Amino acid sequence: MDQGFRTLVHFFIFMKNSKILLASILCVLLGTLLFAQTKASPKITVWPEKVLHHGHVTLKGTGFSPKSNVLSHLKRPGGREFPVLTMYTNDKGEIEHDIDTVVMEPGEHEVWVEDPKTNTTSNIAKFEVTMYSKDLEK
């Protein structure tokens, strides 16, 4: 038998009738319960995922701090970012925003939203701006 395992067995035999063992188990369980309850990250979606230039994309988000400011980031196809846009969440921690593509160049854009209150960031959602309606049929 492994020396470490034997030591562990002897330790539990020594403590099996002790209140210390019960208290230790309760502490471990309580700690696991408290630290296991982590809040899910915020989630955003965009629709449609492909849009004609001069069109609109709807951004929706959930899981943010209720009635709080959040920061929306939008990155151009070349990698440069538009100025950060501050939005205010509703009482359920949700956002909805209309993105007008009139000033956007063709290509794939990325959007994500930060929640400064919880120091969390949503997933990155992508949408494509195209100049040709035939591209929407693919």
Secondary structure by P-SEA (a helix, b strand, c coil): ccaaaaaaaaaaaaccccaaaaaaaaaaaaaaaaaacccccbbbbbccccccccbbbbbbbccccccbbbbbbbbccccccccbbbbbbcccbbbbbbbbcccccccbbbbbbbcccccccccbbbbbbbcccccccc
